[in-house]
Amino acid sequence: MSRPAPADDFTEDRLLGGRVVLRQPRQGYRAAIDPVFLAAAVPAQAGDSVLDVGCGAGAAMLCLARRVEECRVAGIDTQRELVRLAGDNVLLNGVGGRVTVMSGDLLRPPPRLEPGSFAHAMANPPYLEAPSGTPPPDGGKAVAHVEGEADLAAWVKFALTMVRAKGSVTFIHRADRLDRLLAELSGRAGAIEFFPLWAGEGKPAKRVILRARKGVATPMRVLPGLVLHEADGRYTAAADAVLRGAAALVL
């Protein structure tokens, strides 16, 4: 019989200016700003259902549930220990009535996930291709950062499968893999909106947010994006407003 992990194996952090409480492992993969920006870009409205693919400890789905108070969010992840932690975080934040989390593999999804049943899907896929470098020594970080059996094509296919016709899929990914992400969406989705997250004024973007709609043919739009940092390293006012939950990303 397994024993619960000691309390000092976890930290209790705050997102959206304290409106979201997130317990997460002290070691291994830890949510930073990417899931907050991802959730802020999903065009969910009250009553919509959203799937968080690779939800981890629940950062993105909890931020979205807090921002859009009457939406319903389901999360799926392969790591059972993170699924249990995400379930604890759902209860800790008092959103158990409309946020659920399940253990599952997107290549072999659980039967309860019905294709075409979500208005939106969001994902923060592993940023590195399997052969592209040495994976982090920590197993949790490796799963989060390096593609396994499910590559980027599988993540895109699953997200599109799970949303209804004209539903949206939103990804945050490395800027240098934008071409691959666009290739996987080609012929499957349109109304693509490309939103760079600039590291600073005059600096290149390391992350991009990309949103698309299933089965539509509207041309792509390249948007101005958002500058994250001032010259002194502080967040810009616009970035800080998103991180505190005072603003959504308008794509």
NORQUIGI-V403110 format. One record per pair of residues at least 24 apart in sequence whose ideal C-beta (glycine too) atoms are under 10 Angstrom apart, sorted by the first residue. I is the first residue (numbers start at 1). J is the second residue. D is the distance in whole Angstrom. If there is no record, write none. Layout:
BEGIN
[[I J D] [I J D]]
END
This chain:
BEGIN
[[2 81 10] [4 84 9] [5 81 8] [5 84 10] [5 85 9] [10 57 9] [10 85 8] [10 88 9] [12 89 10] [12 92 9] [13 57 10] [13 59 9] [15 39 9] [15 59 6] [15 60 10] [15 62 7] [15 63 6] [15 66 8] [15 243 8] [15 244 9] [15 245 8] [16 40 9] [16 62 9] [16 63 6] [16 66 6] [16 67 7] [16 242 9] [16 243 7] [16 244 6] [16 245 3] [16 246 9] [17 240 9] [17 241 10] [17 243 8] [17 244 4] [17 245 6] [17 246 7] [18 244 9] [18 245 9] [19 62 9] [19 63 9] [19 66 5] [19 67 9] [19 93 9] [19 244 9] [19 245 6] [20 58 9] [20 59 8] [20 61 10] [20 62 5] [20 63 6] [20 64 10] [20 65 9] [20 66 5] [20 67 9] [20 89 8] [20 92 9] [20 93 6] [20 95 9] [20 245 8] [21 62 8] [21 89 7] [21 92 5] [21 93 6] [21 94 10] [22 56 10] [22 57 6] [22 58 7] [22 59 6] [22 62 7] [22 63 9] [22 85 9] [22 86 9] [22 89 6] [22 92 8] [22 93 8] [23 57 7] [23 58 9] [23 85 6] [23 86 9] [23 88 6] [23 89 6] [23 92 7] [24 56 8] [24 57 4] [24 58 9] [24 59 8] [24 82 9] [24 85 7] [24 86 9] [24 89 8] [25 56 10] [25 57 8] [25 81 8] [25 82 8] [25 85 8] [25 138 9] [25 140 6] [25 141 10] [27 138 6] [27 140 8] [27 141 9] [28 79 10] [28 81 10] [28 82 9] [28 136 9] [28 138 5] [28 139 7] [28 140 3] [28 141 5] [28 142 9] [28 143 9] [28 144 8] [29 56 7] [29 57 9] [29 79 9] [29 82 8] [29 136 8] [29 138 8] [29 139 9] [29 140 5] [29 141 5] [29 142 9] [29 143 7] [29 144 4] [29 145 7] [30 56 9] [30 57 9] [30 59 9] [30 140 9] [30 141 9] [30 144 9] [31 56 6] [31 57 6] [31 58 9] [31 59 4] [31 60 8] [31 62 10] [31 63 10] [31 124 9] [31 144 9] [32 59 9] [33 59 10] [33 172 10] [33 197 9] [33 207 9] [33 228 8] [33 235 9] [33 239 8] [33 242 9] [33 243 6] [34 59 9] [34 60 8] [34 124 6] [34 127 9] [34 172 5] [34 173 9] [34 197 9] [34 207 7] [34 209 9] [35 59 4] [35 60 4] [35 61 8] [35 62 9] [35 63 7] [35 64 9] [35 122 9] [35 124 6] [35 172 8] [36 60 7] [36 62 10] [36 63 5] [36 64 10] [36 67 10] [36 172 10] [36 239 10] [36 242 7] [36 243 6] [36 244 9] [36 245 8] [36 249 10] [37 63 9] [37 124 9] [37 172 6] [37 195 9] [37 197 7] [37 207 8] [37 209 6] [37 226 8] [37 228 9] [37 239 8] [37 242 6] [37 243 8] [37 249 7] [38 63 8] [38 64 9] [38 122 6] [38 123 8] [38 124 6] [38 170 7] [38 171 8] [38 172 4] [38 173 10] [38 207 10] [38 209 7] [38 249 9] [39 63 4] [39 64 4] [39 65 9] [39 66 9] [39 67 7] [39 68 9] [39 73 9] [39 122 7] [39 124 10] [39 170 9] [39 172 10] [39 242 10] [39 245 10] [39 248 9] [39 249 9] [40 64 8] [40 67 7] [40 170 10] [40 209 9] [40 226 10] [40 241 10] [40 242 5] [40 243 9] [40 245 8] [40 247 8] [40 248 5] [40 249 4] [40 250 9] [40 251 10] [41 122 8] [41 168 10] [41 170 5] [41 171 9] [41 172 8] [41 193 9] [41 195 7] [41 209 5] [41 210 9] [41 211 6] [41 242 9] [41 248 8] [41 249 4] [41 250 9] [41 251 6] [42 67 9] [42 68 8] [42 71 9] [42 73 9] [42 119 10] [42 120 5] [42 121 9] [42 122 5] [42 168 7] [42 169 9] [42 170 5] [42 209 10] [42 211 8] [42 248 9] [42 249 9] [42 251 9] [43 68 10] [43 119 9] [43 120 7] [43 168 6] [43 170 8] [43 193 10] [43 211 7] [43 213 10] [43 248 9] [43 249 10] [43 250 9] [43 251 7] [44 68 5] [44 70 10] [44 71 5] [44 72 9] [44 73 8] [44 119 7] [44 120 5] [44 122 9] [44 168 9] [44 170 10] [44 248 10] [45 70 8] [45 71 7] [45 119 8] [45 120 10] [46 70 4] [46 71 6] [46 72 10] [47 71 7] [47 72 8] [47 119 9] [48 72 7] [48 73 9] [48 118 8] [48 119 4] [48 120 6] [48 167 9] [48 168 10] [49 73 8] [49 74 7] [49 98 9] [49 117 7] [49 118 5] [49 119 5] [49 120 8] [49 121 10] [49 162 10] [49 163 9] [49 164 9] [49 167 9] [50 74 7] [50 75 9] [50 99 10] [50 118 6] [50 119 7] [50 120 5] [50 121 7] [50 122 7] [50 163 9] [50 167 10] [50 168 9] [50 170 9] [51 75 8] [51 76 7] [51 113 8] [51 117 8] [51 118 5] [51 119 9] [51 120 7] [51 121 4] [51 122 7] [51 123 9] [51 158 9] [51 159 8] [51 162 5] [51 163 8] [51 167 10] [51 169 9] [52 76 7] [52 77 9] [52 86 9] [52 99 9] [52 101 8] [52 118 10] [52 120 10] [52 121 8] [52 122 6] [52 123 7] [52 124 9] [53 77 9] [53 104 10] [53 106 6] [53 109 10] [53 121 6] [53 122 7] [53 123 4] [53 124 8] [53 125 8] [53 150 10] [53 155 7] [53 156 10] [53 158 6] [53 159 6] [53 162 8] [53 169 9] [53 171 9] [54 78 8] [54 79 9] [54 82 9] [54 106 8] [54 122 9] [54 123 6] [54 124 6] [54 125 7] [54 126 8] [54 143 9] [54 144 8] [54 150 9] [54 155 8] [54 158 10] [55 79 10] [55 82 8] [55 83 8] [55 86 6] [55 89 10] [55 99 10] [55 101 6] [55 102 9] [55 122 9] [55 123 9] [55 124 9] [56 82 5] [56 83 9] [56 85 8] [56 86 7] [56 89 10] [56 101 10] [56 124 8] [56 140 9] [56 143 9] [56 144 7] [57 81 9] [57 82 5] [57 83 9] [57 84 10] [57 85 5] [57 86 5] [57 87 10] [57 88 9] [57 89 6] [57 101 10] [58 82 8] [58 83 9] [58 85 7] [58 86 4] [58 87 8] [58 88 9] [58 89 4] [58 90 6] [58 92 9] [58 93 8] [58 95 10] [58 99 8] [58 101 7] [59 86 9] [59 89 8] [59 124 9] [60 122 6] [60 123 9] [60 124 7] [60 170 10] [60 172 9] [61 86 8] [61 89 9] [61 90 8] [61 95 9] [61 99 6] [61 100 9] [61 101 8] [61 122 8] [62 86 8] [62 89 6] [62 90 7] [62 92 9] [62 93 6] [62 95 7] [62 99 7] [63 242 10] [63 243 10] [63 245 7] [64 99 9] [64 120 9] [64 122 7] [64 248 10] [65 90 8] [65 93 8] [65 94 10] [65 95 5] [65 98 7] [65 99 5] [66 93 7] [66 94 10] [66 95 8] [66 99 10] [66 245 7] [67 242 10] [67 245 6] [67 247 10] [67 248 6] [68 248 9] [69 95 9] [69 98 9] [70 98 8] [71 98 7] [71 99 9] [71 119 9] [71 120 9] [72 97 9] [72 98 5] [72 99 7] [72 100 8] [72 118 9] [72 119 9] [73 98 7] [73 99 5] [73 100 8] [73 101 9] [73 118 10] [73 120 9] [73 122 9] [74 98 10] [74 99 8] [74 100 5] [74 101 7] [74 102 7] [74 112 9] [74 113 8] [74 117 9] [74 118 8] [74 121 10] [74 162 9] [75 99 8] [75 100 7] [75 101 4] [75 102 7] [75 104 10] [75 122 10] [76 100 10] [76 101 7] [76 102 5] [76 103 8] [76 104 5] [76 105 9] [76 106 7] [76 109 7] [76 110 8] [76 112 10] [76 113 7] [76 158 9] [76 162 9] [77 101 7] [77 102 8] [77 103 7] [77 104 8] [77 105 9] [77 106 10] [77 143 9] [77 144 10] [78 103 7] [78 104 7] [78 105 5] [78 106 8] [78 107 9] [78 108 10] [78 143 7] [78 148 8] [78 149 10] [78 150 9] [79 103 8] [79 139 9] [79 140 7] [79 143 6] [79 144 9] [81 140 8] [82 140 8] [82 143 9] [82 144 9] [105 148 10] [105 149 8] [105 150 7] [105 154 10] [105 158 10] [106 149 10] [106 150 5] [106 154 6] [106 155 7] [106 157 9] [106 158 4] [106 159 9] [106 161 9] [106 162 9] [107 148 10] [107 149 6] [107 150 5] [107 154 6] [107 157 10] [107 158 8] [108 149 10] [108 150 10] [109 158 7] [109 161 9] [109 162 8] [113 158 9] [113 161 9] [113 162 7] [114 162 8] [115 158 9] [115 160 10] [115 161 5] [115 162 6] [115 163 9] [115 164 9] [116 160 10] [116 161 8] [116 162 7] [116 163 7] [116 164 5] [116 165 7] [116 167 8] [116 214 9] [117 162 7] [117 163 8] [117 164 7] [117 167 10] [118 159 9] [118 161 10] [118 162 5] [118 163 5] [118 164 7] [118 167 6] [118 168 10] [118 169 10] [119 163 7] [119 164 7] [119 166 9] [119 167 5] [119 168 7] [120 159 9] [120 162 10] [120 163 6] [120 164 9] [120 167 6] [120 168 5] [120 169 7] [120 170 7] [120 211 9] [120 213 10] [121 155 10] [121 156 10] [121 158 8] [121 159 4] [121 160 8] [121 161 9] [121 162 5] [121 163 5] [121 167 7] [121 168 8] [121 169 5] [121 170 7] [121 171 9] [121 214 9] [122 159 8] [122 168 9] [122 169 7] [122 170 5] [122 171 7] [122 172 8] [122 209 10] [122 211 9] [123 152 10] [123 155 6] [123 156 8] [123 158 8] [123 159 6] [123 169 7] [123 170 8] [123 171 5] [123 172 8] [123 173 9] [124 155 10] [124 170 10] [124 171 8] [124 172 5] [124 173 8] [124 207 10] [125 150 8] [125 151 9] [125 152 6] [125 154 9] [125 155 4] [125 156 8] [125 159 9] [125 171 7] [125 172 9] [125 173 6] [125 174 10] [125 177 9] [125 181 9] [126 150 9] [126 151 9] [126 152 8] [126 155 8] [126 173 9] [126 174 10] [127 152 10] [127 172 9] [127 173 7] [127 174 5] [127 176 9] [127 177 7] [127 206 10] [127 207 9] [128 174 8] [128 177 9] [129 177 8] [129 180 9] [132 177 10] [151 180 9] [151 184 9] [152 177 7] [152 180 6] [152 181 7] [152 183 9] [152 184 6] [153 180 8] [153 181 10] [153 183 9] [153 184 5] [154 184 9] [155 181 9] [155 184 8] [156 180 9] [156 181 7] [156 183 9] [156 184 4] [156 185 6] [156 188 8] [156 189 9] [156 212 9] [157 184 8] [157 188 8] [159 184 10] [159 185 10] [159 189 9] [159 212 9] [159 214 9] [160 184 9] [160 185 8] [160 188 6] [160 189 6] [160 212 8] [160 213 10] [160 214 5] [160 215 9] [161 188 10] [161 214 9] [162 214 10] [163 189 9] [163 212 10] [163 213 9] [163 214 5] [163 215 9] [164 214 7] [164 215 9] [165 213 9] [165 214 6] [165 215 5] [165 216 9] [166 190 10] [166 191 9] [166 213 5] [166 214 6] [166 215 6] [166 216 6] [167 212 10] [167 213 7] [167 214 5] [167 215 9] [167 216 10] [168 193 9] [168 211 6] [168 212 7] [168 213 5] [168 214 8] [168 216 10] [168 251 10] [169 210 9] [169 211 7] [169 212 6] [169 213 8] [169 214 7] [170 195 10] [170 209 7] [170 210 7] [170 211 5] [170 212 8] [170 249 10] [170 251 8] [171 208 8] [171 209 7] [171 210 5] [171 211 8] [171 212 9] [172 197 8] [172 207 6] [172 208 7] [172 209 5] [172 210 8] [173 207 7] [173 208 6] [173 209 8] [173 210 7] [174 205 9] [174 206 7] [174 207 7] [174 208 8] [175 199 10] [175 204 7] [175 205 5] [175 206 6] [175 207 6] [175 208 5] [176 204 9] [176 205 10] [176 206 8] [176 208 9] [177 208 9] [178 205 9] [178 208 5] [178 210 7] [181 208 8] [181 210 6] [181 212 9] [182 210 8] [182 212 9] [182 220 8] [185 210 8] [185 212 5] [185 214 10] [185 220 9] [187 217 10] [188 212 8] [188 214 7] [188 215 8] [189 213 6] [189 214 5] [189 215 7] [189 216 7] [189 217 9] [189 218 10] [190 214 9] [190 215 8] [190 216 4] [190 217 5] [190 218 5] [190 219 7] [190 220 8] [191 216 5] [191 217 8] [191 218 4] [191 219 8] [191 220 8] [191 221 8] [192 216 10] [192 218 8] [192 219 8] [192 220 4] [192 221 7] [192 222 9] [193 218 10] [193 220 7] [193 221 5] [193 222 8] [193 223 6] [193 251 5] [194 220 7] [194 221 7] [194 222 5] [194 223 6] [194 225 8] [194 251 9] [195 221 9] [195 222 9] [195 223 5] [195 224 8] [195 225 5] [195 226 7] [195 249 7] [195 250 9] [195 251 5] [196 222 8] [196 223 8] [196 224 8] [196 225 4] [196 226 8] [196 227 9] [197 225 6] [197 226 6] [197 227 8] [197 228 6] [197 239 8] [197 249 9] [198 224 9] [198 225 6] [198 226 7] [198 227 5] [198 228 6] [198 229 9] [198 236 9] [198 239 10] [199 227 8] [199 228 6] [199 229 6] [200 227 6] [200 228 7] [200 229 5] [200 230 7] [200 231 7] [200 232 10] [200 233 9] [200 236 9] [201 227 6] [201 228 10] [201 229 8] [201 230 8] [201 231 7] [201 236 9] [202 227 9] [202 231 10] [203 227 8] [203 228 9] [203 229 8] [203 231 10] [209 249 7] [209 251 7] [210 251 9] [211 249 9] [211 251 5] [221 251 8] [223 249 9] [223 250 9] [223 251 6] [225 249 9] [225 251 10] [226 250 10]]
END
